[in-house]
């Protein structure tokens, strides 16, 4: 089985770093320095599918595991990502049961696809099957290997969440706290009581459905707090912030030594 999926289903708490810059070497550095699970951000990060495949190759070669957040939940996007070897997928902005059902179908071969539809068959010639060296891929392993999260980021999604989480083939819900707060009228104010109540509602509904729960830190919820709340996967740092923080700290150290003040002092959000 997909080792990341296996770890999550066995109850392990998994932490991840976001790869935003689309550079294989940066992703490899993350793996080799304490972040073996890398979440490639195809929604807000740099690059296209082939960029993300190159990043995934670097992560895997260094002994790490990847998830890919695709830019959208279209059938074409998902099928291409699956064929190119991604088996752990996060889909943003999923608001209805109908969306979730279509997404699950696109990520699975027809025996699990809704109404007999699903992934198109090209198993012997795609990277997902290691170019045909896994003869049991389409028949036995591909569907079970899929780890599929859909994101909850709007009040509409919260209202339908129990039904969304119940869709066959959806393994978990990824709570997007920044976007959920924003769509509730509290952008950059996750500490407000309204989004906080919505976060708690999401957590209760996902736990009630018996599905995996993922998110990012924020809104007064750090790594330890989220683990205590029952989250299974938390992606909390990113390569852009690492670089910005290091550059700022170095510039401030330089300015302190030289008696100048040219470095910016603003803090950078982790996500």
C-alpha positions in Angstrom: 0.0 0.0 0.0 0.9 3.6 -0.4 3.1 4.0 2.6 1.8 7.5 3.5 -1.8 6.2 3.4 -0.7 3.2 5.5 0.9 5.4 8.1 -2.2 7.6 8.4 -4.7 4.7 8.6 -2.6 3.1 11.3 -3.0 6.1 13.5 0.4 7.8 12.9 0.4 11.6 13.2 2.2 12.9 10.0 3.7 16.4 9.6 4.6 17.8 6.2 6.3 20.8 4.6 4.9 22.6 1.6 6.9 22.8 -1.6 5.9 26.1 -3.2 8.9 27.0 -5.4 8.7 24.0 -7.7 12.4 23.2 -7.4 13.6 19.6 -7.0 16.8 20.6 -5.1 14.9 22.6 -2.5 12.4 19.7 -2.0 15.3 17.3 -1.6 16.9 19.6 1.0 13.6 19.6 3.0 13.6 15.8 3.1 17.2 15.5 4.1 16.8 18.0 6.9 13.8 16.8 8.8 10.8 17.0 6.5 10.4 13.6 4.9 6.8 14.3 3.8 6.5 17.1 1.2 3.2 18.5 0.1 3.7 19.9 -3.4 1.4 22.9 -3.9 -0.1 22.9 -7.4 -2.7 25.4 -6.4 -0.6 28.4 -5.2 2.9 27.1 -5.9 5.1 27.5 -9.0 5.1 25.2 -12.0 2.9 22.7 -13.9 2.4 19.0 -13.7 5.9 18.1 -15.1 7.5 20.5 -12.6 5.7 18.7 -9.8 6.8 15.3 -11.2 10.4 16.4 -11.1 10.0 17.6 -7.5 8.4 14.2 -6.6 11.3 12.3 -8.1 13.7 14.3 -6.0 11.7 13.7 -2.8 11.4 10.0 -3.5 15.1 9.6 -4.4 15.9 11.2 -1.0 13.6 8.7 0.8 10.6 10.9 1.3 7.0 10.8 0.3 4.8 13.4 -1.5 1.3 14.6 -1.7 0.1 16.8 -4.5 -2.4 19.6 -4.1 -3.8 19.9 -7.6 -4.9 23.3 -8.8 -8.5 22.2 -9.4 -10.7 19.1 -9.3 -11.4 18.7 -13.0 -11.4 15.2 -14.5 -8.5 16.0 -16.8 -6.3 17.4 -14.1 -6.9 14.5 -11.8 -6.4 11.7 -14.4 -3.2 13.3 -15.6 -1.9 13.5 -12.1 -2.7 9.9 -11.4 -1.1 8.7 -14.6 2.0 10.7 -13.8 2.5 8.7 -10.6 0.8 10.8 -7.9 -1.3 8.7 -5.6 -1.7 11.1 -2.6 -3.9 13.9 -3.8 -5.5 17.0 -2.2 -8.3 18.8 -4.1 -9.2 22.4 -3.2 -12.6 24.1 -2.9 -14.9 21.1 -2.8 -18.3 22.3 -1.8 -20.9 19.7 -2.7 -21.5 15.9 -2.7 -21.7 16.0 -6.5 -18.2 17.5 -6.7 -16.8 15.0 -4.3 -18.4 12.1 -6.2 -16.9 13.2 -9.5 -13.5 13.7 -8.0 -13.5 10.3 -6.4 -14.5 8.7 -9.7 -11.7 10.5 -11.6 -9.1 9.1 -9.2 -10.2 5.5 -9.3 -10.6 2.8 -12.0 -14.2 2.1 -12.9 -14.8 -0.7 -10.4 -15.0 2.1 -7.8 -15.9 4.9 -10.1 -19.5 6.2 -9.7 -21.9 4.8 -12.3 -19.2 2.7 -13.9 -17.1 5.8 -14.9 -13.6 6.6 -13.6 -10.0 6.8 -14.7 -9.3 6.0 -18.3 -7.2 2.9 -18.9 -3.6 3.3 -20.0 -1.9 1.4 -17.1 0.9 -0.3 -19.1 2.4 2.9 -20.4 2.1 5.4 -17.5 4.5 6.4 -14.7 1.8 5.4 -12.2 2.3 1.8 -12.9 6.1 2.2 -13.1 5.7 2.0 -16.9 4.1 -1.4 -16.8 6.4 -3.1 -14.3 3.6 -3.5 -11.9 1.3 -5.9 -13.7 -1.3 -5.9 -10.9 -1.6 -2.1 -10.9 -5.0 -1.5 -12.5 -6.7 -4.7 -11.3 -5.5 -4.9 -7.7 -3.4 -2.0 -6.3 -4.1 1.4 -8.0 -7.5 2.0 -6.3 -6.3 0.9 -2.9 -3.2 3.0 -3.2 -5.1 6.3 -3.7 -5.0 8.7 -0.8 -7.6 11.4 -1.5 -8.3 14.5 0.5 -10.8 17.1 -0.4 -10.6 20.6 1.1 -13.3 22.2 3.2 -13.0 26.0 2.8 -16.5 27.5 2.6 -19.7 27.5 4.7 -21.3 25.6 1.9 -18.8 22.8 2.3 -19.2 22.8 6.1 -23.0 22.4 5.7 -22.5 19.4 3.3 -19.5 17.9 5.0 -21.0 14.8 6.5 -22.3 13.8 3.1 -19.0 14.8 1.4 -17.0 12.7 3.8 -19.3 9.8 3.3 -18.5 9.5 -0.5 -16.8 6.3 -1.3 -13.2 6.9 -2.3 -12.8 10.1 -0.3 -10.3 9.2 2.4 -10.2 12.5 4.3 -11.0 16.1 4.7 -8.4 18.9 4.6 -9.6 21.9 6.6 -8.4 25.1 5.0 -8.8 27.5 8.0 -7.6 30.6 6.3 -10.0 30.3 3.4 -12.9 29.2 5.6 -12.4 32.2 7.8 -12.2 34.4 4.8 -15.4 33.1 3.2 -17.1 33.7 6.5 -16.1 37.3 6.3 -13.1 37.1 8.6 -10.1 37.1 6.3 -6.8 36.9 8.2 -8.8 36.6 11.4 -8.9 32.9 12.2 -9.1 33.7 15.9 -12.6 35.1 15.6 -15.3 33.1 17.3 -17.3 32.4 14.1 -14.5 30.6 12.2 -13.4 28.9 15.4 -16.9 27.4 15.8 -16.8 26.3 12.2 -13.4 24.6 12.7 -14.9 22.6 15.6 -17.9 21.7 13.5 -15.6 20.4 10.7 -13.6 18.3 13.2 -16.7 16.8 14.7 -18.3 15.9 11.3 -15.1 14.3 10.0 -14.5 12.3 13.1 -18.2 11.2 13.0 -17.7 10.0 9.4 -14.6 8.0 10.5 -12.4 9.8 7.9 -8.9 11.2 8.1 -8.5 14.9 9.1 -5.8 17.3 7.9 -5.1 21.0 8.1 -2.4 23.7 8.6 -1.5 25.3 11.9 -3.0 28.6 12.7 -5.8 30.3 14.6 -4.2 29.4 17.9 -3.7 25.8 16.9 -0.1 24.6 16.8 1.3 21.1 16.0 0.6 19.7 19.5 -2.9 21.1 19.8 -3.9 19.7 16.4 -2.5 16.3 17.3 -4.5 16.4 20.5 -7.6 17.3 18.6 -7.3 14.2 16.5 -5.8 15.5 13.3 -3.9 13.0 11.3 -1.9 15.2 8.9 -0.7 18.7 9.4 1.3 20.7 6.8 2.8 23.6 8.5 5.9 25.2 7.0 6.9 26.1 3.5 10.1 26.6 1.5 9.3 30.3 0.7 9.0 31.1 4.4 12.2 29.3 5.2 14.0 31.3 2.7 12.4 34.6 3.6 13.0 34.1 7.3 16.6 33.1 6.8 17.3 36.1 4.5 15.6 38.5 6.9 17.5 37.2 9.9 20.8 37.4 8.1 20.1 40.9 6.9 19.1 42.0 10.4 22.3 40.4 11.8 24.3 42.3 9.2 22.6 45.6 10.0 23.2 45.1 13.7 26.9 44.6 13.1 27.2 47.6 10.7 24.9 49.9 12.6 22.5 50.2 9.7 18.8 49.5 9.3 17.8 48.2 5.9 16.3 44.8 6.5 12.5 44.5 6.7 11.1 43.6 10.1 7.7 42.3 9.1 7.0 38.7 10.1 6.0 36.1 7.4 3.1 33.7 7.9 4.0 30.1 7.8 1.2 29.5 5.2 
